[in-house]
Amino acid sequence: MTYTRPLRLLVPALAVLAAALPFSASAASGKRVISLSASGTVKAAPDMASISTGVTSEGQTAQDALSKNTDAMTKVVDTLKEAGIEAKDIQTTDFSVSPIYERKKDEQAAFITGYRVSNNVNITVRDTDKLGDVLDKVVQAGANEINSISFGIAEPEKMKDEARKLAMQNATDNAKLYAEAAGVELGPVVKIAENGDYTPRPYRAMADAAPMMAEAKQVPVEGGTMSVEAKVQVTWELR
């Protein structure tokens, strides 16, 4: 019967990063292996942004509220296109018509006093330098709801690939350190597995109230940086 003698590592501070695989296929064949997990992170400034904005209008009748909302929303969309936002980057996300109820004192029954119409769109801004100007223009055009702003990377795959390379390099460097400390030689890679979600998480910021934004010449917006982290687990044969 063959067995694998556990690899003794001489670097206690790094011991948590490594785990021997005594029941792996390589170990079953009598070969010693070492398995390490490592990560790589790439940071970059966002190059695109998404704005959720819209118009809410009220009127005594549903038709009155709808007419006001249509006029205001048409102006907002026309303004966006004039600012260089393409039609493909303007998408309606929500539209609703609802009654407005009011209850008088000492009366349990509520009655309709008017109607509310809301129309919201999602805008993709592909030049973050123009984001503040776009926000200012949509508010001046009649948008009275700015729900959120999120930042993103137009081509995240490039960041993912760089993060994967860094993760693999970190794993290799640690493996070499372990092998040298244990007095053995690092052999060929037996297995590579990656884990985790590498999609950049956008920074979200709630926009200021519309009246405050309307007073500003250009809304100050900071995109900060975004990061992508890749995690890999690599197994090597030991010589």
VOSEVO-606743 format. One record per residue (C-alpha): residue number from 1; x, y negated, z negated. Coordinates in steps of 0.02 Angstrom, whole numbers, padded with zeros to 5 digits. Each point is the difference from the previous one (the first is absolute). Layout:
<pt><nr>NUM</nr><c1>X</c1><c2>Y</c2><c3>Z</c3></pt>
...
//
This chain:
<pt><nr>1</nr><c1>00000</c1><c2>00000</c2><c3>00000</c3></pt>
<pt><nr>2</nr><c1>00068</c1><c2>-00171</c2><c3>00045</c3></pt>
<pt><nr>3</nr><c1>-00032</c1><c2>-00155</c2><c3>-00098</c3></pt>
<pt><nr>4</nr><c1>00045</c1><c2>-00182</c2><c3>00006</c3></pt>
<pt><nr>5</nr><c1>00111</c1><c2>-00072</c2><c3>-00135</c3></pt>
<pt><nr>6</nr><c1>-00071</c1><c2>-00172</c2><c3>-00048</c3></pt>
<pt><nr>7</nr><c1>00106</c1><c2>-00144</c2><c3>00062</c3></pt>
<pt><nr>8</nr><c1>00079</c1><c2>-00094</c2><c3>-00146</c3></pt>
<pt><nr>9</nr><c1>00004</c1><c2>-00187</c2><c3>00032</c3></pt>
<pt><nr>10</nr><c1>00126</c1><c2>-00110</c2><c3>-00091</c3></pt>
<pt><nr>11</nr><c1>-00096</c1><c2>-00164</c2><c3>00017</c3></pt>
<pt><nr>12</nr><c1>-00139</c1><c2>00002</c2><c3>-00133</c3></pt>
<pt><nr>13</nr><c1>-00061</c1><c2>-00174</c2><c3>00045</c3></pt>
<pt><nr>14</nr><c1>-00047</c1><c2>00059</c2><c3>00174</c3></pt>
<pt><nr>15</nr><c1>-00067</c1><c2>00170</c2><c3>-00048</c3></pt>
<pt><nr>16</nr><c1>-00181</c1><c2>-00054</c2><c3>00014</c3></pt>
<pt><nr>17</nr><c1>00022</c1><c2>-00029</c2><c3>00186</c3></pt>
<pt><nr>18</nr><c1>00046</c1><c2>00178</c2><c3>00045</c3></pt>
<pt><nr>19</nr><c1>-00082</c1><c2>00169</c2><c3>-00018</c3></pt>
<pt><nr>20</nr><c1>00069</c1><c2>00169</c2><c3>00048</c3></pt>
<pt><nr>21</nr><c1>-00116</c1><c2>00111</c2><c3>00101</c3></pt>
<pt><nr>22</nr><c1>00036</c1><c2>00176</c2><c3>-00065</c3></pt>
<pt><nr>23</nr><c1>-00154</c1><c2>00072</c2><c3>00085</c3></pt>
<pt><nr>24</nr><c1>00026</c1><c2>-00078</c2><c3>00172</c3></pt>
<pt><nr>25</nr><c1>00032</c1><c2>00105</c2><c3>00154</c3></pt>
<pt><nr>26</nr><c1>00184</c1><c2>-00047</c2><c3>-00006</c3></pt>
<pt><nr>27</nr><c1>00015</c1><c2>00051</c2><c3>-00181</c3></pt>
<pt><nr>28</nr><c1>-00086</c1><c2>00166</c2><c3>00036</c3></pt>
<pt><nr>29</nr><c1>00135</c1><c2>00037</c2><c3>00128</c3></pt>
<pt><nr>30</nr><c1>00136</c1><c2>-00032</c2><c3>-00129</c3></pt>
<pt><nr>31</nr><c1>00044</c1><c2>-00177</c2><c3>00052</c3></pt>
<pt><nr>32</nr><c1>00009</c1><c2>-00142</c2><c3>-00123</c3></pt>
<pt><nr>33</nr><c1>-00099</c1><c2>-00157</c2><c3>00042</c3></pt>
<pt><nr>34</nr><c1>-00031</c1><c2>-00172</c2><c3>-00070</c3></pt>
<pt><nr>35</nr><c1>-00155</c1><c2>-00106</c2><c3>00028</c3></pt>
<pt><nr>36</nr><c1>-00008</c1><c2>-00188</c2><c3>-00025</c3></pt>
<pt><nr>37</nr><c1>-00136</c1><c2>-00131</c2><c3>00014</c3></pt>
<pt><nr>38</nr><c1>00044</c1><c2>-00176</c2><c3>00053</c3></pt>
<pt><nr>39</nr><c1>-00084</c1><c2>-00156</c2><c3>00067</c3></pt>
<pt><nr>40</nr><c1>00041</c1><c2>-00143</c2><c3>00116</c3></pt>
<pt><nr>41</nr><c1>-00080</c1><c2>-00172</c2><c3>00004</c3></pt>
<pt><nr>42</nr><c1>-00002</c1><c2>-00130</c2><c3>00138</c3></pt>
<pt><nr>43</nr><c1>-00064</c1><c2>-00176</c2><c3>-00026</c3></pt>
<pt><nr>44</nr><c1>-00054</c1><c2>-00128</c2><c3>00129</c3></pt>
<pt><nr>45</nr><c1>-00102</c1><c2>-00158</c2><c3>00013</c3></pt>
<pt><nr>46</nr><c1>-00177</c1><c2>00030</c2><c3>00066</c3></pt>
<pt><nr>47</nr><c1>-00025</c1><c2>-00053</c2><c3>00181</c3></pt>
<pt><nr>48</nr><c1>-00190</c1><c2>00004</c2><c3>00007</c3></pt>
<pt><nr>49</nr><c1>-00148</c1><c2>-00042</c2><c3>-00111</c3></pt>
<pt><nr>50</nr><c1>-00184</c1><c2>00044</c2><c3>-00012</c3></pt>
<pt><nr>51</nr><c1>-00130</c1><c2>-00125</c2><c3>-00060</c3></pt>
<pt><nr>52</nr><c1>-00176</c1><c2>00043</c2><c3>-00055</c3></pt>
<pt><nr>53</nr><c1>-00108</c1><c2>-00154</c2><c3>00023</c3></pt>
<pt><nr>54</nr><c1>-00177</c1><c2>-00047</c2><c3>00045</c3></pt>
<pt><nr>55</nr><c1>-00149</c1><c2>-00115</c2><c3>-00014</c3></pt>
<pt><nr>56</nr><c1>-00148</c1><c2>00009</c2><c3>-00119</c3></pt>
<pt><nr>57</nr><c1>-00151</c1><c2>-00108</c2><c3>00041</c3></pt>
<pt><nr>58</nr><c1>-00167</c1><c2>-00029</c2><c3>-00084</c3></pt>
<pt><nr>59</nr><c1>-00168</c1><c2>-00059</c2><c3>00066</c3></pt>
<pt><nr>60</nr><c1>-00183</c1><c2>-00006</c2><c3>-00044</c3></pt>
<pt><nr>61</nr><c1>-00035</c1><c2>00134</c2><c3>00130</c3></pt>
<pt><nr>62</nr><c1>00103</c1><c2>00145</c2><c3>00065</c3></pt>
<pt><nr>63</nr><c1>00005</c1><c2>-00080</c2><c3>00172</c3></pt>
<pt><nr>64</nr><c1>00059</c1><c2>-00165</c2><c3>-00072</c3></pt>
<pt><nr>65</nr><c1>00141</c1><c2>00084</c2><c3>-00098</c3></pt>
<pt><nr>66</nr><c1>00048</c1><c2>00104</c2><c3>00151</c3></pt>
<pt><nr>67</nr><c1>00005</c1><c2>-00151</c2><c3>00115</c3></pt>
<pt><nr>68</nr><c1>00113</c1><c2>-00095</c2><c3>-00121</c3></pt>
<pt><nr>69</nr><c1>00113</c1><c2>00149</c2><c3>-00021</c3></pt>
<pt><nr>70</nr><c1>00013</c1><c2>00034</c2><c3>00187</c3></pt>
<pt><nr>71</nr><c1>00050</c1><c2>-00180</c2><c3>00036</c3></pt>
<pt><nr>72</nr><c1>00131</c1><c2>-00002</c2><c3>-00137</c3></pt>
<pt><nr>73</nr><c1>00071</c1><c2>00172</c2><c3>00042</c3></pt>
<pt><nr>74</nr><c1>00010</c1><c2>-00042</c2><c3>00185</c3></pt>
<pt><nr>75</nr><c1>00102</c1><c2>-00153</c2><c3>-00043</c3></pt>
<pt><nr>76</nr><c1>00116</c1><c2>00102</c2><c3>-00112</c3></pt>
<pt><nr>77</nr><c1>00032</c1><c2>00130</c2><c3>00136</c3></pt>
<pt><nr>78</nr><c1>00028</c1><c2>-00133</c2><c3>00133</c3></pt>
<pt><nr>79</nr><c1>00124</c1><c2>-00087</c2><c3>-00116</c3></pt>
<pt><nr>80</nr><c1>00094</c1><c2>00162</c2><c3>-00028</c3></pt>
<pt><nr>81</nr><c1>00016</c1><c2>00030</c2><c3>00187</c3></pt>
<pt><nr>82</nr><c1>00060</c1><c2>-00178</c2><c3>00026</c3></pt>
<pt><nr>83</nr><c1>00132</c1><c2>00033</c2><c3>-00135</c3></pt>
<pt><nr>84</nr><c1>00068</c1><c2>00145</c2><c3>00103</c3></pt>
<pt><nr>85</nr><c1>-00089</c1><c2>00146</c2><c3>-00082</c3></pt>
<pt><nr>86</nr><c1>-00049</c1><c2>00126</c2><c3>00134</c3></pt>
<pt><nr>87</nr><c1>-00175</c1><c2>00072</c2><c3>00009</c3></pt>
<pt><nr>88</nr><c1>00067</c1><c2>00175</c2><c3>-00040</c3></pt>
<pt><nr>89</nr><c1>00063</c1><c2>-00068</c2><c3>-00167</c3></pt>
<pt><nr>90</nr><c1>-00171</c1><c2>-00064</c2><c3>-00056</c3></pt>
<pt><nr>91</nr><c1>-00116</c1><c2>00136</c2><c3>-00063</c3></pt>
<pt><nr>92</nr><c1>-00170</c1><c2>-00015</c2><c3>-00085</c3></pt>
<pt><nr>93</nr><c1>00004</c1><c2>00099</c2><c3>-00162</c3></pt>
<pt><nr>94</nr><c1>-00165</c1><c2>-00046</c2><c3>-00083</c3></pt>
<pt><nr>95</nr><c1>-00165</c1><c2>-00083</c2><c3>00045</c3></pt>
<pt><nr>96</nr><c1>-00150</c1><c2>-00014</c2><c3>-00114</c3></pt>
<pt><nr>97</nr><c1>-00166</c1><c2>-00091</c2><c3>-00020</c3></pt>
<pt><nr>98</nr><c1>-00078</c1><c2>-00001</c2><c3>-00173</c3></pt>
<pt><nr>99</nr><c1>-00138</c1><c2>-00095</c2><c3>-00091</c3></pt>
<pt><nr>100</nr><c1>00037</c1><c2>-00119</c2><c3>-00142</c3></pt>
<pt><nr>101</nr><c1>-00110</c1><c2>00032</c2><c3>-00152</c3></pt>
<pt><nr>102</nr><c1>-00045</c1><c2>-00119</c2><c3>-00140</c3></pt>
<pt><nr>103</nr><c1>-00096</c1><c2>00033</c2><c3>-00160</c3></pt>
<pt><nr>104</nr><c1>-00087</c1><c2>-00141</c2><c3>-00091</c3></pt>
<pt><nr>105</nr><c1>-00004</c1><c2>-00012</c2><c3>-00188</c3></pt>
<pt><nr>106</nr><c1>-00136</c1><c2>00100</c2><c3>-00085</c3></pt>
<pt><nr>107</nr><c1>-00031</c1><c2>00098</c2><c3>00160</c3></pt>
<pt><nr>108</nr><c1>00060</c1><c2>00177</c2><c3>00029</c3></pt>
<pt><nr>109</nr><c1>-00032</c1><c2>00004</c2><c3>00186</c3></pt>
<pt><nr>110</nr><c1>00137</c1><c2>-00068</c2><c3>00113</c3></pt>
<pt><nr>111</nr><c1>-00037</c1><c2>-00085</c2><c3>00163</c3></pt>
<pt><nr>112</nr><c1>00102</c1><c2>-00035</c2><c3>00157</c3></pt>
<pt><nr>113</nr><c1>00066</c1><c2>-00178</c2><c3>00014</c3></pt>
<pt><nr>114</nr><c1>00109</c1><c2>00024</c2><c3>00153</c3></pt>
<pt><nr>115</nr><c1>00118</c1><c2>00114</c2><c3>00094</c3></pt>
<pt><nr>116</nr><c1>00188</c1><c2>00026</c2><c3>00004</c3></pt>
<pt><nr>117</nr><c1>00100</c1><c2>00057</c2><c3>00151</c3></pt>
<pt><nr>118</nr><c1>00182</c1><c2>00057</c2><c3>-00013</c3></pt>
<pt><nr>119</nr><c1>00117</c1><c2>00038</c2><c3>00144</c3></pt>
<pt><nr>120</nr><c1>00178</c1><c2>00056</c2><c3>-00037</c3></pt>
<pt><nr>121</nr><c1>00145</c1><c2>00036</c2><c3>00117</c3></pt>
<pt><nr>122</nr><c1>00174</c1><c2>00071</c2><c3>-00018</c3></pt>
<pt><nr>123</nr><c1>00136</c1><c2>-00100</c2><c3>00087</c3></pt>
<pt><nr>124</nr><c1>00172</c1><c2>00066</c2><c3>00044</c3></pt>
<pt><nr>125</nr><c1>00134</c1><c2>-00134</c2><c3>00006</c3></pt>
<pt><nr>126</nr><c1>00154</c1><c2>00064</c2><c3>00091</c3></pt>
<pt><nr>127</nr><c1>00107</c1><c2>-00151</c2><c3>-00040</c3></pt>
<pt><nr>128</nr><c1>00010</c1><c2>-00027</c2><c3>-00188</c3></pt>
<pt><nr>129</nr><c1>00074</c1><c2>-00174</c2><c3>00025</c3></pt>
<pt><nr>130</nr><c1>-00171</c1><c2>-00054</c2><c3>00063</c3></pt>
<pt><nr>131</nr><c1>-00098</c1><c2>00078</c2><c3>-00143</c3></pt>
<pt><nr>132</nr><c1>-00020</c1><c2>-00158</c2><c3>-00104</c3></pt>
<pt><nr>133</nr><c1>-00055</c1><c2>-00099</c2><c3>00152</c3></pt>
<pt><nr>134</nr><c1>-00127</c1><c2>00135</c2><c3>00049</c3></pt>
<pt><nr>135</nr><c1>-00074</c1><c2>00000</c2><c3>-00176</c3></pt>
<pt><nr>136</nr><c1>-00017</c1><c2>-00188</c2><c3>00002</c3></pt>
<pt><nr>137</nr><c1>-00085</c1><c2>00000</c2><c3>00169</c3></pt>
<pt><nr>138</nr><c1>-00129</c1><c2>00134</c2><c3>-00038</c3></pt>
<pt><nr>139</nr><c1>-00053</c1><c2>-00091</c2><c3>-00159</c3></pt>
<pt><nr>140</nr><c1>-00015</c1><c2>-00165</c2><c3>00094</c3></pt>
<pt><nr>141</nr><c1>-00100</c1><c2>00091</c2><c3>00134</c3></pt>
<pt><nr>142</nr><c1>-00129</c1><c2>00056</c2><c3>-00128</c3></pt>
<pt><nr>143</nr><c1>00061</c1><c2>00160</c2><c3>-00083</c3></pt>
<pt><nr>144</nr><c1>-00054</c1><c2>-00006</c2><c3>-00182</c3></pt>
<pt><nr>145</nr><c1>00061</c1><c2>00173</c2><c3>-00051</c3></pt>
<pt><nr>146</nr><c1>00183</c1><c2>00054</c2><c3>-00003</c3></pt>
<pt><nr>147</nr><c1>-00006</c1><c2>00171</c2><c3>-00079</c3></pt>
<pt><nr>148</nr><c1>00179</c1><c2>00061</c2><c3>00010</c3></pt>
<pt><nr>149</nr><c1>00166</c1><c2>-00009</c2><c3>00089</c3></pt>
<pt><nr>150</nr><c1>00108</c1><c2>00153</c2><c3>00028</c3></pt>
<pt><nr>151</nr><c1>00173</c1><c2>00011</c2><c3>00077</c3></pt>
<pt><nr>152</nr><c1>00072</c1><c2>00139</c2><c3>00105</c3></pt>
<pt><nr>153</nr><c1>00135</c1><c2>00061</c2><c3>00118</c3></pt>
<pt><nr>154</nr><c1>-00043</c1><c2>00012</c2><c3>00185</c3></pt>
<pt><nr>155</nr><c1>00117</c1><c2>00147</c2><c3>00032</c3></pt>
<pt><nr>156</nr><c1>00017</c1><c2>00096</c2><c3>-00165</c3></pt>
<pt><nr>157</nr><c1>00073</c1><c2>00155</c2><c3>00085</c3></pt>
<pt><nr>158</nr><c1>00170</c1><c2>-00086</c2><c3>00015</c3></pt>
<pt><nr>159</nr><c1>00002</c1><c2>-00033</c2><c3>-00186</c3></pt>
<pt><nr>160</nr><c1>-00055</c1><c2>00178</c2><c3>-00036</c3></pt>
<pt><nr>161</nr><c1>00144</c1><c2>00070</c2><c3>00102</c3></pt>
<pt><nr>162</nr><c1>00127</c1><c2>-00111</c2><c3>-00087</c3></pt>
<pt><nr>163</nr><c1>-00069</c1><c2>00051</c2><c3>-00170</c3></pt>
<pt><nr>164</nr><c1>00013</c1><c2>00184</c2><c3>00047</c3></pt>
<pt><nr>165</nr><c1>00182</c1><c2>-00022</c2><c3>00052</c3></pt>
<pt><nr>166</nr><c1>00040</c1><c2>-00085</c2><c3>-00165</c3></pt>
<pt><nr>167</nr><c1>-00089</c1><c2>00136</c2><c3>-00098</c3></pt>
<pt><nr>168</nr><c1>00098</c1><c2>00136</c2><c3>00089</c3></pt>
<pt><nr>169</nr><c1>00164</c1><c2>-00093</c2><c3>-00026</c3></pt>
<pt><nr>170</nr><c1>-00036</c1><c2>-00021</c2><c3>-00185</c3></pt>
<pt><nr>171</nr><c1>-00042</c1><c2>00183</c2><c3>-00019</c3></pt>
<pt><nr>172</nr><c1>00161</c1><c2>00050</c2><c3>00091</c3></pt>
<pt><nr>173</nr><c1>00108</c1><c2>-00116</c2><c3>-00107</c3></pt>
<pt><nr>174</nr><c1>-00075</c1><c2>00071</c2><c3>-00160</c3></pt>
<pt><nr>175</nr><c1>00022</c1><c2>00179</c2><c3>00061</c3></pt>
<pt><nr>176</nr><c1>00184</c1><c2>-00031</c2><c3>00038</c3></pt>
<pt><nr>177</nr><c1>00021</c1><c2>-00072</c2><c3>-00175</c3></pt>
<pt><nr>178</nr><c1>-00078</c1><c2>00153</c2><c3>-00079</c3></pt>
<pt><nr>179</nr><c1>00101</c1><c2>00120</c2><c3>00105</c3></pt>
<pt><nr>180</nr><c1>00163</c1><c2>-00088</c2><c3>-00042</c3></pt>
<pt><nr>181</nr><c1>-00042</c1><c2>-00006</c2><c3>-00185</c3></pt>
<pt><nr>182</nr><c1>-00042</c1><c2>00185</c2><c3>00000</c3></pt>
<pt><nr>183</nr><c1>00156</c1><c2>00047</c2><c3>00095</c3></pt>
<pt><nr>184</nr><c1>-00092</c1><c2>00069</c2><c3>00151</c3></pt>
<pt><nr>185</nr><c1>-00017</c1><c2>-00052</c2><c3>00181</c3></pt>
<pt><nr>186</nr><c1>-00160</c1><c2>-00064</c2><c3>00079</c3></pt>
<pt><nr>187</nr><c1>-00058</c1><c2>00113</c2><c3>00142</c3></pt>
<pt><nr>188</nr><c1>-00127</c1><c2>-00023</c2><c3>00139</c3></pt>
<pt><nr>189</nr><c1>-00174</c1><c2>-00069</c2><c3>-00028</c3></pt>
<pt><nr>190</nr><c1>-00128</c1><c2>00138</c2><c3>-00029</c3></pt>
<pt><nr>191</nr><c1>-00160</c1><c2>-00102</c2><c3>-00012</c3></pt>
<pt><nr>192</nr><c1>-00063</c1><c2>-00180</c2><c3>00013</c3></pt>
<pt><nr>193</nr><c1>-00173</c1><c2>-00054</c2><c3>-00060</c3></pt>
<pt><nr>194</nr><c1>-00071</c1><c2>-00175</c2><c3>-00016</c3></pt>
<pt><nr>195</nr><c1>-00139</c1><c2>-00057</c2><c3>-00114</c3></pt>
<pt><nr>196</nr><c1>-00105</c1><c2>-00154</c2><c3>-00027</c3></pt>
<pt><nr>197</nr><c1>-00091</c1><c2>-00134</c2><c3>00097</c3></pt>
<pt><nr>198</nr><c1>00118</c1><c2>-00118</c2><c3>00091</c3></pt>
<pt><nr>199</nr><c1>-00128</c1><c2>-00128</c2><c3>00058</c3></pt>
<pt><nr>200</nr><c1>00049</c1><c2>-00174</c2><c3>-00061</c3></pt>
<pt><nr>201</nr><c1>-00117</c1><c2>-00061</c2><c3>-00134</c3></pt>
<pt><nr>202</nr><c1>-00059</c1><c2>-00176</c2><c3>00044</c3></pt>
<pt><nr>203</nr><c1>00012</c1><c2>-00140</c2><c3>-00125</c3></pt>
<pt><nr>204</nr><c1>-00175</c1><c2>-00064</c2><c3>-00032</c3></pt>
<pt><nr>205</nr><c1>-00042</c1><c2>-00174</c2><c3>-00061</c3></pt>
<pt><nr>206</nr><c1>-00170</c1><c2>-00076</c2><c3>-00027</c3></pt>
<pt><nr>207</nr><c1>-00016</c1><c2>-00163</c2><c3>00094</c3></pt>
<pt><nr>208</nr><c1>-00042</c1><c2>-00162</c2><c3>-00088</c3></pt>
<pt><nr>209</nr><c1>-00176</c1><c2>-00069</c2><c3>00006</c3></pt>
<pt><nr>210</nr><c1>-00050</c1><c2>-00076</c2><c3>00165</c3></pt>
<pt><nr>211</nr><c1>-00018</c1><c2>-00181</c2><c3>-00063</c3></pt>
<pt><nr>212</nr><c1>00176</c1><c2>00002</c2><c3>-00070</c3></pt>
<pt><nr>213</nr><c1>00070</c1><c2>00072</c2><c3>00161</c3></pt>
<pt><nr>214</nr><c1>-00090</c1><c2>-00130</c2><c3>00104</c3></pt>
<pt><nr>215</nr><c1>00094</c1><c2>-00137</c2><c3>-00091</c3></pt>
<pt><nr>216</nr><c1>00171</c1><c2>00073</c2><c3>00041</c3></pt>
<pt><nr>217</nr><c1>00092</c1><c2>-00046</c2><c3>00158</c3></pt>
<pt><nr>218</nr><c1>00063</c1><c2>00178</c2><c3>00013</c3></pt>
<pt><nr>219</nr><c1>-00036</c1><c2>00139</c2><c3>-00121</c3></pt>
<pt><nr>220</nr><c1>00160</c1><c2>00064</c2><c3>-00082</c3></pt>
<pt><nr>221</nr><c1>00010</c1><c2>00189</c2><c3>00019</c3></pt>
<pt><nr>222</nr><c1>00146</c1><c2>00111</c2><c3>-00053</c3></pt>
<pt><nr>223</nr><c1>00015</c1><c2>00173</c2><c3>00075</c3></pt>
<pt><nr>224</nr><c1>00146</c1><c2>00058</c2><c3>-00108</c3></pt>
<pt><nr>225</nr><c1>00077</c1><c2>00165</c2><c3>00051</c3></pt>
<pt><nr>226</nr><c1>-00067</c1><c2>00174</c2><c3>00032</c3></pt>
<pt><nr>227</nr><c1>00085</c1><c2>00165</c2><c3>-00032</c3></pt>
<pt><nr>228</nr><c1>-00010</c1><c2>00177</c2><c3>00066</c3></pt>
<pt><nr>229</nr><c1>00064</c1><c2>00144</c2><c3>-00105</c3></pt>
<pt><nr>230</nr><c1>00040</c1><c2>00173</c2><c3>00069</c3></pt>
<pt><nr>231</nr><c1>00024</c1><c2>00151</c2><c3>-00113</c3></pt>
<pt><nr>232</nr><c1>00087</c1><c2>00159</c2><c3>00054</c3></pt>
<pt><nr>233</nr><c1>00048</c1><c2>00164</c2><c3>-00079</c3></pt>
<pt><nr>234</nr><c1>00151</c1><c2>00085</c2><c3>00076</c3></pt>
<pt><nr>235</nr><c1>00073</c1><c2>00171</c2><c3>-00034</c3></pt>
<pt><nr>236</nr><c1>00180</c1><c2>00046</c2><c3>00039</c3></pt>
<pt><nr>237</nr><c1>00096</c1><c2>00163</c2><c3>-00006</c3></pt>
<pt><nr>238</nr><c1>00150</c1><c2>-00001</c2><c3>-00117</c3></pt>
<pt><nr>239</nr><c1>00167</c1><c2>00077</c2><c3>00048</c3></pt>
//
